[in-house]
């Protein structure tokens, strides 16, 4: 599966390189609303980086367990993050792009 509703206008590699300790890096989102109200931000699925490590493997296991038939990929992604009780590391836009990073703790 892939999602083609986002067009990257600036190469995000410099941001990925700048935050080498982040397990997942992505753009700010506002949905699903209940998680936006809880966290003040959600992970938008337009641009994402998942680093290969045991914590991210926990994320993919959670996605598999929680997956439900839907067209709301952003909802599924954020529900899995909530299930894993993520700890946000940085909620500030960086490099003039709305990006954030966080680590997953299971």
Chimera marker file (.cmm) of the C-alpha trace (Angstrom):
<marker_set name="trace">
<marker id="1" x="0.000" y="0.000" z="0.000" r="1" g="1" b="0" radius="0.5"/>
<marker id="2" x="1.066" y="3.572" z="-0.539" r="1" g="1" b="0" radius="0.5"/>
<marker id="3" x="-0.414" y="7.014" z="-0.101" r="1" g="1" b="0" radius="0.5"/>
<marker id="4" x="-0.025" y="9.643" z="-2.815" r="1" g="1" b="0" radius="0.5"/>
<marker id="5" x="-1.767" y="12.667" z="-1.334" r="1" g="1" b="0" radius="0.5"/>
<marker id="6" x="1.481" y="14.391" z="-0.318" r="1" g="1" b="0" radius="0.5"/>
<marker id="7" x="4.158" y="15.909" z="-2.513" r="1" g="1" b="0" radius="0.5"/>
<marker id="8" x="7.482" y="16.580" z="-0.822" r="1" g="1" b="0" radius="0.5"/>
<marker id="9" x="8.712" y="20.040" z="-1.822" r="1" g="1" b="0" radius="0.5"/>
<marker id="10" x="11.992" y="19.929" z="0.109" r="1" g="1" b="0" radius="0.5"/>
<marker id="11" x="14.256" y="16.932" z="0.622" r="1" g="1" b="0" radius="0.5"/>
<marker id="12" x="13.770" y="15.927" z="4.299" r="1" g="1" b="0" radius="0.5"/>
<marker id="13" x="17.083" y="14.014" z="4.525" r="1" g="1" b="0" radius="0.5"/>
<marker id="14" x="18.855" y="16.839" z="6.403" r="1" g="1" b="0" radius="0.5"/>
<marker id="15" x="16.159" y="16.723" z="9.089" r="1" g="1" b="0" radius="0.5"/>
<marker id="16" x="16.393" y="12.941" z="9.299" r="1" g="1" b="0" radius="0.5"/>
<marker id="17" x="20.184" y="13.208" z="9.645" r="1" g="1" b="0" radius="0.5"/>
<marker id="18" x="19.887" y="15.931" z="12.296" r="1" g="1" b="0" radius="0.5"/>
<marker id="19" x="17.723" y="13.753" z="14.559" r="1" g="1" b="0" radius="0.5"/>
<marker id="20" x="19.589" y="10.456" z="14.526" r="1" g="1" b="0" radius="0.5"/>
<marker id="21" x="18.213" y="9.381" z="17.943" r="1" g="1" b="0" radius="0.5"/>
<marker id="22" x="14.570" y="9.627" z="16.864" r="1" g="1" b="0" radius="0.5"/>
<marker id="23" x="12.812" y="6.366" z="16.087" r="1" g="1" b="0" radius="0.5"/>
<marker id="24" x="10.099" y="8.019" z="14.002" r="1" g="1" b="0" radius="0.5"/>
<marker id="25" x="10.165" y="11.442" z="12.374" r="1" g="1" b="0" radius="0.5"/>
<marker id="26" x="7.146" y="12.956" z="10.655" r="1" g="1" b="0" radius="0.5"/>
<marker id="27" x="5.015" y="16.002" z="10.118" r="1" g="1" b="0" radius="0.5"/>
<marker id="28" x="2.480" y="17.556" z="12.483" r="1" g="1" b="0" radius="0.5"/>
<marker id="29" x="-1.116" y="16.424" z="12.183" r="1" g="1" b="0" radius="0.5"/>
<marker id="30" x="-4.451" y="17.257" z="13.794" r="1" g="1" b="0" radius="0.5"/>
<marker id="31" x="-6.244" y="13.950" z="13.639" r="1" g="1" b="0" radius="0.5"/>
<marker id="32" x="-7.710" y="11.841" z="14.961" r="1" g="1" b="0" radius="0.5"/>
<marker id="33" x="-9.276" y="14.634" z="16.996" r="1" g="1" b="0" radius="0.5"/>
<marker id="34" x="-9.421" y="12.769" z="20.331" r="1" g="1" b="0" radius="0.5"/>
<marker id="35" x="-5.646" y="12.217" z="20.213" r="1" g="1" b="0" radius="0.5"/>
<marker id="36" x="-5.006" y="15.775" z="19.036" r="1" g="1" b="0" radius="0.5"/>
<marker id="37" x="-6.939" y="16.987" z="22.091" r="1" g="1" b="0" radius="0.5"/>
<marker id="38" x="-4.904" y="14.664" z="24.338" r="1" g="1" b="0" radius="0.5"/>
<marker id="39" x="-1.433" y="15.346" z="22.894" r="1" g="1" b="0" radius="0.5"/>
<marker id="40" x="-1.799" y="18.740" z="21.223" r="1" g="1" b="0" radius="0.5"/>
<marker id="41" x="-0.473" y="17.198" z="17.998" r="1" g="1" b="0" radius="0.5"/>
<marker id="42" x="-0.682" y="13.953" z="16.062" r="1" g="1" b="0" radius="0.5"/>
<marker id="43" x="1.529" y="12.264" z="13.523" r="1" g="1" b="0" radius="0.5"/>
<marker id="44" x="0.591" y="13.145" z="9.965" r="1" g="1" b="0" radius="0.5"/>
<marker id="45" x="1.279" y="10.361" z="7.501" r="1" g="1" b="0" radius="0.5"/>
<marker id="46" x="2.386" y="12.653" z="4.656" r="1" g="1" b="0" radius="0.5"/>
<marker id="47" x="6.119" y="12.266" z="5.308" r="1" g="1" b="0" radius="0.5"/>
<marker id="48" x="7.415" y="9.640" z="7.741" r="1" g="1" b="0" radius="0.5"/>
<marker id="49" x="10.715" y="8.033" z="8.634" r="1" g="1" b="0" radius="0.5"/>
<marker id="50" x="10.740" y="4.780" z="10.618" r="1" g="1" b="0" radius="0.5"/>
<marker id="51" x="14.180" y="3.684" z="11.815" r="1" g="1" b="0" radius="0.5"/>
<marker id="52" x="14.743" y="-0.049" z="12.022" r="1" g="1" b="0" radius="0.5"/>
<marker id="53" x="15.189" y="-1.006" z="15.684" r="1" g="1" b="0" radius="0.5"/>
<marker id="54" x="13.422" y="-3.068" z="18.382" r="1" g="1" b="0" radius="0.5"/>
<marker id="55" x="11.222" y="-0.140" z="19.528" r="1" g="1" b="0" radius="0.5"/>
<marker id="56" x="9.908" y="0.419" z="16.011" r="1" g="1" b="0" radius="0.5"/>
<marker id="57" x="9.323" y="-3.321" z="15.696" r="1" g="1" b="0" radius="0.5"/>
<marker id="58" x="6.971" y="-2.937" z="18.705" r="1" g="1" b="0" radius="0.5"/>
<marker id="59" x="5.174" y="-0.233" z="16.737" r="1" g="1" b="0" radius="0.5"/>
<marker id="60" x="4.653" y="-2.511" z="13.728" r="1" g="1" b="0" radius="0.5"/>
<marker id="61" x="3.406" y="-5.308" z="16.006" r="1" g="1" b="0" radius="0.5"/>
<marker id="62" x="0.910" y="-2.878" z="17.536" r="1" g="1" b="0" radius="0.5"/>
<marker id="63" x="-0.198" y="-1.746" z="14.078" r="1" g="1" b="0" radius="0.5"/>
<marker id="64" x="-0.796" y="-5.371" z="13.135" r="1" g="1" b="0" radius="0.5"/>
<marker id="65" x="-2.797" y="-6.081" z="16.294" r="1" g="1" b="0" radius="0.5"/>
<marker id="66" x="-4.858" y="-2.890" z="16.129" r="1" g="1" b="0" radius="0.5"/>
<marker id="67" x="-5.366" y="-2.736" z="12.358" r="1" g="1" b="0" radius="0.5"/>
<marker id="68" x="-8.961" y="-2.384" z="11.337" r="1" g="1" b="0" radius="0.5"/>
<marker id="69" x="-10.431" y="-2.001" z="7.876" r="1" g="1" b="0" radius="0.5"/>
<marker id="70" x="-10.474" y="1.733" z="7.195" r="1" g="1" b="0" radius="0.5"/>
<marker id="71" x="-9.296" y="4.368" z="4.788" r="1" g="1" b="0" radius="0.5"/>
<marker id="72" x="-7.930" y="6.386" z="7.737" r="1" g="1" b="0" radius="0.5"/>
<marker id="73" x="-4.248" y="5.463" z="7.775" r="1" g="1" b="0" radius="0.5"/>
<marker id="74" x="-3.473" y="8.462" z="9.971" r="1" g="1" b="0" radius="0.5"/>
<marker id="75" x="-5.990" y="7.236" z="12.550" r="1" g="1" b="0" radius="0.5"/>
<marker id="76" x="-4.445" y="3.761" z="12.603" r="1" g="1" b="0" radius="0.5"/>
<marker id="77" x="-0.906" y="5.147" z="12.932" r="1" g="1" b="0" radius="0.5"/>
<marker id="78" x="-1.804" y="7.388" z="15.860" r="1" g="1" b="0" radius="0.5"/>
<marker id="79" x="-3.905" y="4.731" z="17.621" r="1" g="1" b="0" radius="0.5"/>
<marker id="80" x="-0.849" y="2.433" z="17.586" r="1" g="1" b="0" radius="0.5"/>
<marker id="81" x="1.301" y="5.223" z="19.033" r="1" g="1" b="0" radius="0.5"/>
<marker id="82" x="-1.232" y="5.783" z="21.811" r="1" g="1" b="0" radius="0.5"/>
<marker id="83" x="-1.378" y="2.043" z="22.504" r="1" g="1" b="0" radius="0.5"/>
<marker id="84" x="2.410" y="2.088" z="23.005" r="1" g="1" b="0" radius="0.5"/>
<marker id="85" x="2.269" y="5.138" z="25.319" r="1" g="1" b="0" radius="0.5"/>
<marker id="86" x="4.793" y="7.087" z="23.243" r="1" g="1" b="0" radius="0.5"/>
<marker id="87" x="7.002" y="9.697" z="24.833" r="1" g="1" b="0" radius="0.5"/>
<marker id="88" x="7.307" y="12.855" z="22.747" r="1" g="1" b="0" radius="0.5"/>
<marker id="89" x="10.866" y="14.179" z="22.477" r="1" g="1" b="0" radius="0.5"/>
<marker id="90" x="10.355" y="17.353" z="20.462" r="1" g="1" b="0" radius="0.5"/>
<marker id="91" x="7.135" y="19.088" z="19.489" r="1" g="1" b="0" radius="0.5"/>
<marker id="92" x="8.656" y="22.182" z="17.892" r="1" g="1" b="0" radius="0.5"/>
<marker id="93" x="8.837" y="22.748" z="14.140" r="1" g="1" b="0" radius="0.5"/>
<marker id="94" x="12.416" y="22.423" z="12.896" r="1" g="1" b="0" radius="0.5"/>
<marker id="95" x="14.131" y="23.779" z="9.799" r="1" g="1" b="0" radius="0.5"/>
<marker id="96" x="11.000" y="25.701" z="8.728" r="1" g="1" b="0" radius="0.5"/>
<marker id="97" x="9.175" y="22.419" z="8.131" r="1" g="1" b="0" radius="0.5"/>
<marker id="98" x="6.489" y="21.182" z="10.489" r="1" g="1" b="0" radius="0.5"/>
<marker id="99" x="8.354" y="18.123" z="11.687" r="1" g="1" b="0" radius="0.5"/>
<marker id="100" x="8.594" y="16.411" z="15.002" r="1" g="1" b="0" radius="0.5"/>
<marker id="101" x="10.336" y="13.415" z="16.406" r="1" g="1" b="0" radius="0.5"/>
<marker id="102" x="9.477" y="10.977" z="19.114" r="1" g="1" b="0" radius="0.5"/>
<marker id="103" x="10.561" y="7.704" z="20.595" r="1" g="1" b="0" radius="0.5"/>
<marker id="104" x="8.352" y="4.697" z="21.163" r="1" g="1" b="0" radius="0.5"/>
<marker id="105" x="8.334" y="2.954" z="24.498" r="1" g="1" b="0" radius="0.5"/>
<marker id="106" x="6.295" y="-0.220" z="24.846" r="1" g="1" b="0" radius="0.5"/>
<link id1="1" id2="2" r="1" g="1" b="0" radius="0.2"/>
<link id1="2" id2="3" r="1" g="1" b="0" radius="0.2"/>
<link id1="3" id2="4" r="1" g="1" b="0" radius="0.2"/>
<link id1="4" id2="5" r="1" g="1" b="0" radius="0.2"/>
<link id1="5" id2="6" r="1" g="1" b="0" radius="0.2"/>
<link id1="6" id2="7" r="1" g="1" b="0" radius="0.2"/>
<link id1="7" id2="8" r="1" g="1" b="0" radius="0.2"/>
<link id1="8" id2="9" r="1" g="1" b="0" radius="0.2"/>
<link id1="9" id2="10" r="1" g="1" b="0" radius="0.2"/>
<link id1="10" id2="11" r="1" g="1" b="0" radius="0.2"/>
<link id1="11" id2="12" r="1" g="1" b="0" radius="0.2"/>
<link id1="12" id2="13" r="1" g="1" b="0" radius="0.2"/>
<link id1="13" id2="14" r="1" g="1" b="0" radius="0.2"/>
<link id1="14" id2="15" r="1" g="1" b="0" radius="0.2"/>
<link id1="15" id2="16" r="1" g="1" b="0" radius="0.2"/>
<link id1="16" id2="17" r="1" g="1" b="0" radius="0.2"/>
<link id1="17" id2="18" r="1" g="1" b="0" radius="0.2"/>
<link id1="18" id2="19" r="1" g="1" b="0" radius="0.2"/>
<link id1="19" id2="20" r="1" g="1" b="0" radius="0.2"/>
<link id1="20" id2="21" r="1" g="1" b="0" radius="0.2"/>
<link id1="21" id2="22" r="1" g="1" b="0" radius="0.2"/>
<link id1="22" id2="23" r="1" g="1" b="0" radius="0.2"/>
<link id1="23" id2="24" r="1" g="1" b="0" radius="0.2"/>
<link id1="24" id2="25" r="1" g="1" b="0" radius="0.2"/>
<link id1="25" id2="26" r="1" g="1" b="0" radius="0.2"/>
<link id1="26" id2="27" r="1" g="1" b="0" radius="0.2"/>
<link id1="27" id2="28" r="1" g="1" b="0" radius="0.2"/>
<link id1="28" id2="29" r="1" g="1" b="0" radius="0.2"/>
<link id1="29" id2="30" r="1" g="1" b="0" radius="0.2"/>
<link id1="30" id2="31" r="1" g="1" b="0" radius="0.2"/>
<link id1="31" id2="32" r="1" g="1" b="0" radius="0.2"/>
<link id1="32" id2="33" r="1" g="1" b="0" radius="0.2"/>
<link id1="33" id2="34" r="1" g="1" b="0" radius="0.2"/>
<link id1="34" id2="35" r="1" g="1" b="0" radius="0.2"/>
<link id1="35" id2="36" r="1" g="1" b="0" radius="0.2"/>
<link id1="36" id2="37" r="1" g="1" b="0" radius="0.2"/>
<link id1="37" id2="38" r="1" g="1" b="0" radius="0.2"/>
<link id1="38" id2="39" r="1" g="1" b="0" radius="0.2"/>
<link id1="39" id2="40" r="1" g="1" b="0" radius="0.2"/>
<link id1="40" id2="41" r="1" g="1" b="0" radius="0.2"/>
<link id1="41" id2="42" r="1" g="1" b="0" radius="0.2"/>
<link id1="42" id2="43" r="1" g="1" b="0" radius="0.2"/>
<link id1="43" id2="44" r="1" g="1" b="0" radius="0.2"/>
<link id1="44" id2="45" r="1" g="1" b="0" radius="0.2"/>
<link id1="45" id2="46" r="1" g="1" b="0" radius="0.2"/>
<link id1="46" id2="47" r="1" g="1" b="0" radius="0.2"/>
<link id1="47" id2="48" r="1" g="1" b="0" radius="0.2"/>
<link id1="48" id2="49" r="1" g="1" b="0" radius="0.2"/>
<link id1="49" id2="50" r="1" g="1" b="0" radius="0.2"/>
<link id1="50" id2="51" r="1" g="1" b="0" radius="0.2"/>
<link id1="51" id2="52" r="1" g="1" b="0" radius="0.2"/>
<link id1="52" id2="53" r="1" g="1" b="0" radius="0.2"/>
<link id1="53" id2="54" r="1" g="1" b="0" radius="0.2"/>
<link id1="54" id2="55" r="1" g="1" b="0" radius="0.2"/>
<link id1="55" id2="56" r="1" g="1" b="0" radius="0.2"/>
<link id1="56" id2="57" r="1" g="1" b="0" radius="0.2"/>
<link id1="57" id2="58" r="1" g="1" b="0" radius="0.2"/>
<link id1="58" id2="59" r="1" g="1" b="0" radius="0.2"/>
<link id1="59" id2="60" r="1" g="1" b="0" radius="0.2"/>
<link id1="60" id2="61" r="1" g="1" b="0" radius="0.2"/>
<link id1="61" id2="62" r="1" g="1" b="0" radius="0.2"/>
<link id1="62" id2="63" r="1" g="1" b="0" radius="0.2"/>
<link id1="63" id2="64" r="1" g="1" b="0" radius="0.2"/>
<link id1="64" id2="65" r="1" g="1" b="0" radius="0.2"/>
<link id1="65" id2="66" r="1" g="1" b="0" radius="0.2"/>
<link id1="66" id2="67" r="1" g="1" b="0" radius="0.2"/>
<link id1="67" id2="68" r="1" g="1" b="0" radius="0.2"/>
<link id1="68" id2="69" r="1" g="1" b="0" radius="0.2"/>
<link id1="69" id2="70" r="1" g="1" b="0" radius="0.2"/>
<link id1="70" id2="71" r="1" g="1" b="0" radius="0.2"/>
<link id1="71" id2="72" r="1" g="1" b="0" radius="0.2"/>
<link id1="72" id2="73" r="1" g="1" b="0" radius="0.2"/>
<link id1="73" id2="74" r="1" g="1" b="0" radius="0.2"/>
<link id1="74" id2="75" r="1" g="1" b="0" radius="0.2"/>
<link id1="75" id2="76" r="1" g="1" b="0" radius="0.2"/>
<link id1="76" id2="77" r="1" g="1" b="0" radius="0.2"/>
<link id1="77" id2="78" r="1" g="1" b="0" radius="0.2"/>
<link id1="78" id2="79" r="1" g="1" b="0" radius="0.2"/>
<link id1="79" id2="80" r="1" g="1" b="0" radius="0.2"/>
<link id1="80" id2="81" r="1" g="1" b="0" radius="0.2"/>
<link id1="81" id2="82" r="1" g="1" b="0" radius="0.2"/>
<link id1="82" id2="83" r="1" g="1" b="0" radius="0.2"/>
<link id1="83" id2="84" r="1" g="1" b="0" radius="0.2"/>
<link id1="84" id2="85" r="1" g="1" b="0" radius="0.2"/>
<link id1="85" id2="86" r="1" g="1" b="0" radius="0.2"/>
<link id1="86" id2="87" r="1" g="1" b="0" radius="0.2"/>
<link id1="87" id2="88" r="1" g="1" b="0" radius="0.2"/>
<link id1="88" id2="89" r="1" g="1" b="0" radius="0.2"/>
<link id1="89" id2="90" r="1" g="1" b="0" radius="0.2"/>
<link id1="90" id2="91" r="1" g="1" b="0" radius="0.2"/>
<link id1="91" id2="92" r="1" g="1" b="0" radius="0.2"/>
<link id1="92" id2="93" r="1" g="1" b="0" radius="0.2"/>
<link id1="93" id2="94" r="1" g="1" b="0" radius="0.2"/>
<link id1="94" id2="95" r="1" g="1" b="0" radius="0.2"/>
<link id1="95" id2="96" r="1" g="1" b="0" radius="0.2"/>
<link id1="96" id2="97" r="1" g="1" b="0" radius="0.2"/>
<link id1="97" id2="98" r="1" g="1" b="0" radius="0.2"/>
<link id1="98" id2="99" r="1" g="1" b="0" radius="0.2"/>
<link id1="99" id2="100" r="1" g="1" b="0" radius="0.2"/>
<link id1="100" id2="101" r="1" g="1" b="0" radius="0.2"/>
<link id1="101" id2="102" r="1" g="1" b="0" radius="0.2"/>
<link id1="102" id2="103" r="1" g="1" b="0" radius="0.2"/>
<link id1="103" id2="104" r="1" g="1" b="0" radius="0.2"/>
<link id1="104" id2="105" r="1" g="1" b="0" radius="0.2"/>
<link id1="105" id2="106" r="1" g="1" b="0" radius="0.2"/>
</marker_set>
